[in-house]
């Protein structure tokens, strides 16, 4: 059974990317994990820039 990640580790993905990272066969497990990590960082970056999280 999978473990639920912290809600703060969320990535904004289009449906195609969501499928590919979760179920796709074009990337290895390590590549999918690296892409998901990248997507999480980019999502958090945009949320901070828009003043929606973090900051003062």
OpenMM code with the backbone's topology and positions (N, CA, C; nanometers):
from openmm import Vec3, app, unit

residues = "UNK UNK UNK UNK UNK UNK UNK UNK UNK UNK UNK UNK UNK UNK UNK UNK UNK UNK UNK UNK UNK UNK UNK UNK UNK UNK UNK UNK UNK UNK UNK UNK UNK UNK UNK UNK UNK UNK UNK UNK UNK UNK UNK UNK UNK UNK UNK UNK UNK UNK UNK UNK UNK UNK UNK UNK".split()
positions = [
    Vec3(0.0847, -0.1180, 0.0000),
    Vec3(0.0000, 0.0000, 0.0000),
    Vec3(0.0889, 0.1238, 0.0000),
    Vec3(0.0529, 0.2229, -0.0805),
    Vec3(0.1294, 0.3463, -0.0893),
    Vec3(0.1051, 0.4358, 0.0307),
    Vec3(0.2007, 0.5248, 0.0543),
    Vec3(0.1876, 0.6222, 0.1624),
    Vec3(0.1543, 0.7570, 0.1010),
    Vec3(0.0651, 0.8305, 0.1667),
    Vec3(0.0286, 0.9625, 0.1190),
    Vec3(0.1391, 1.0612, 0.1567),
    Vec3(0.1813, 1.1397, 0.0599),
    Vec3(0.2812, 1.2429, 0.0841),
    Vec3(0.2170, 1.3633, 0.1502),
    Vec3(0.2984, 1.4472, 0.2088),
    Vec3(0.2530, 1.5715, 0.2678),
    Vec3(0.1863, 1.6573, 0.1612),
    Vec3(0.0759, 1.7219, 0.1941),
    Vec3(0.0036, 1.8052, 0.0982),
    Vec3(0.0873, 1.9209, 0.0461),
    Vec3(0.1920, 1.9606, 0.1193),
    Vec3(0.2792, 2.0681, 0.0726),
    Vec3(0.3637, 2.0248, -0.0465),
    Vec3(0.3755, 1.8949, -0.0685),
    Vec3(0.4547, 1.8426, -0.1800),
    Vec3(0.3627, 1.8099, -0.2966),
    Vec3(0.2979, 1.9131, -0.3470),
    Vec3(0.2017, 1.8999, -0.4552),
    Vec3(0.2568, 1.9657, -0.5800),
    Vec3(0.2290, 1.9039, -0.6942),
    Vec3(0.2720, 1.9614, -0.8214),
    Vec3(0.1504, 1.9889, -0.9084),
    Vec3(0.1505, 2.1042, -0.9722),
    Vec3(0.0458, 2.1371, -1.0684),
    Vec3(0.0836, 2.0710, -1.2012),
    Vec3(0.0039, 1.9742, -1.2434),
    Vec3(0.0339, 1.8986, -1.3653),
    Vec3(-0.0868, 1.8959, -1.4576),
    Vec3(-0.0601, 1.8966, -1.5869),
    Vec3(-0.1680, 1.8756, -1.6831),
    Vec3(-0.2052, 1.7269, -1.6781),
    Vec3(-0.3223, 1.6888, -1.7285),
    Vec3(-0.3640, 1.5482, -1.7228),
    Vec3(-0.2646, 1.4514, -1.7881),
    Vec3(-0.2052, 1.4903, -1.8983),
    Vec3(-0.1108, 1.4022, -1.9668),
    Vec3(0.0142, 1.3779, -1.8820),
    Vec3(0.0677, 1.4854, -1.8227),
    Vec3(0.1863, 1.4715, -1.7372),
    Vec3(0.1527, 1.3910, -1.6119),
    Vec3(0.0354, 1.4143, -1.5552),
    Vec3(-0.0072, 1.3400, -1.4368),
    Vec3(-0.0107, 1.1904, -1.4674),
    Vec3(-0.0676, 1.1543, -1.5803),
    Vec3(-0.0732, 1.0123, -1.6184),
    Vec3(0.0673, 0.9564, -1.6393),
    Vec3(0.1491, 1.0284, -1.7137),
    Vec3(0.2830, 0.9788, -1.7456),
    Vec3(0.3674, 0.9595, -1.6193),
    Vec3(0.3582, 1.0524, -1.5250),
    Vec3(0.4374, 1.0405, -1.4022),
    Vec3(0.3827, 0.9331, -1.3090),
    Vec3(0.2542, 0.9079, -1.3163),
    Vec3(0.1946, 0.8070, -1.2288),
    Vec3(0.1888, 0.6678, -1.2873),
    Vec3(0.1670, 0.6587, -1.4184),
    Vec3(0.1406, 0.5292, -1.4797),
    Vec3(0.2163, 0.5029, -1.6086),
    Vec3(0.2821, 0.6040, -1.6596),
    Vec3(0.3458, 0.5921, -1.7902),
    Vec3(0.4602, 0.4926, -1.7939),
    Vec3(0.4894, 0.4466, -1.9133),
    Vec3(0.5947, 0.3467, -1.9329),
    Vec3(0.7128, 0.4034, -2.0102),
    Vec3(0.7103, 0.5338, -2.0441),
    Vec3(0.8166, 0.5946, -2.1239),
    Vec3(0.9370, 0.6364, -2.0406),
    Vec3(0.9187, 0.6451, -1.9092),
    Vec3(1.0266, 0.6871, -1.8195),
    Vec3(1.0512, 0.5782, -1.7163),
    Vec3(1.1754, 0.5680, -1.6713),
    Vec3(1.2064, 0.4748, -1.5628),
    Vec3(1.1504, 0.5315, -1.4323),
    Vec3(1.1482, 0.4492, -1.3315),
    Vec3(1.1000, 0.4941, -1.2008),
    Vec3(1.1828, 0.6127, -1.1512),
    Vec3(1.3141, 0.6049, -1.1695),
    Vec3(1.4025, 0.7132, -1.1264),
    Vec3(1.3754, 0.8414, -1.2050),
    Vec3(1.3510, 0.8290, -1.3347),
    Vec3(1.3200, 0.9465, -1.4171),
    Vec3(1.1865, 1.0077, -1.3765),
    Vec3(1.0869, 0.9241, -1.3492),
    Vec3(0.9559, 0.9751, -1.3056),
    Vec3(0.9703, 1.0490, -1.1730),
    Vec3(1.0493, 0.9945, -1.0794),
    Vec3(1.0697, 1.0596, -0.9500),
    Vec3(1.1397, 1.1940, -0.9679),
    Vec3(1.2409, 1.1983, -1.0543),
    Vec3(1.3131, 1.3230, -1.0789),
    Vec3(1.2212, 1.4276, -1.1413),
    Vec3(1.1372, 1.3874, -1.2345),
    Vec3(1.0439, 1.4817, -1.2978),
    Vec3(0.9395, 1.5310, -1.1980),
    Vec3(0.8936, 1.4429, -1.1104),
    Vec3(0.7964, 1.4840, -1.0093),
    Vec3(0.8608, 1.5820, -0.9113),
    Vec3(0.9838, 1.5542, -0.8706),
    Vec3(1.0543, 1.6481, -0.7822),
    Vec3(1.0676, 1.7846, -0.8485),
    Vec3(1.1021, 1.7849, -0.9754),
    Vec3(1.1153, 1.9106, -1.0505),
    Vec3(0.9820, 1.9846, -1.0563),
    Vec3(0.8736, 1.9108, -1.0809),
    Vec3(0.7405, 1.9721, -1.0891),
    Vec3(0.6988, 2.0305, -0.9548),
    Vec3(0.7320, 1.9631, -0.8461),
    Vec3(0.6995, 2.0152, -0.7123),
    Vec3(0.7725, 2.1464, -0.6882),
    Vec3(0.9005, 2.1498, -0.7205),
    Vec3(0.9793, 2.2725, -0.7007),
    Vec3(0.9227, 2.3865, -0.7847),
    Vec3(0.8909, 2.3602, -0.9105),
    Vec3(0.8376, 2.4654, -0.9977),
    Vec3(0.7017, 2.5144, -0.9491),
    Vec3(0.6194, 2.4241, -0.8982),
    Vec3(0.4885, 2.4630, -0.8445),
    Vec3(0.5064, 2.5526, -0.7221),
    Vec3(0.5928, 2.5116, -0.6303),
    Vec3(0.6172, 2.5941, -0.5112),
    Vec3(0.6754, 2.7294, -0.5481),
    Vec3(0.7630, 2.7316, -0.6467),
    Vec3(0.8219, 2.8576, -0.6930),
    Vec3(0.7121, 2.9533, -0.7396),
    Vec3(0.6192, 2.9052, -0.8170),
    Vec3(0.5112, 2.9909, -0.8662),
    Vec3(0.4186, 3.0364, -0.7529),
    Vec3(0.3906, 2.9482, -0.6585),
    Vec3(0.3045, 2.9856, -0.5461),
    Vec3(0.3685, 3.0952, -0.4619),
    Vec3(0.4990, 3.0859, -0.4394),
    Vec3(0.5701, 3.1885, -0.3629),
    Vec3(0.5720, 3.3194, -0.4404),
    Vec3(0.6044, 3.3127, -0.5673),
    Vec3(0.6097, 3.4351, -0.6494),
    Vec3(0.4758, 3.5076, -0.6537),
    Vec3(0.3690, 3.4322, -0.6483),
    Vec3(0.2350, 3.4934, -0.6517),
    Vec3(0.1868, 3.5338, -0.5132),
    Vec3(0.2692, 3.5104, -0.4123),
    Vec3(0.2335, 3.5486, -0.2767),
    Vec3(0.1274, 3.4592, -0.2133),
    Vec3(0.1118, 3.3390, -0.2648),
    Vec3(0.0091, 3.2505, -0.2141),
    Vec3(0.0567, 3.1629, -0.0977),
    Vec3(0.1887, 3.1475, -0.0847),
    Vec3(0.2478, 3.0747, 0.0277),
    Vec3(0.3782, 3.1419, 0.0665),
    Vec3(0.4209, 3.1182, 0.1906),
    Vec3(0.5502, 3.1696, 0.2368),
    Vec3(0.5558, 3.3212, 0.2404),
    Vec3(0.6750, 3.3693, 0.2523),
    Vec3(0.6939, 3.5145, 0.2529),
    Vec3(0.6436, 3.5796, 0.3808),
    Vec3(0.6524, 3.7115, 0.3815),
    Vec3(0.6120, 3.7880, 0.5006),
    Vec3(0.4852, 3.8615, 0.4770),
] * unit.nanometer
topology = app.Topology()
chain = topology.addChain("A")
for resn in residues:
    res = topology.addResidue(resn, chain)
    for name in ("N", "CA", "C"):
        topology.addAtom(name, app.Element.getBySymbol(name[0]), res)
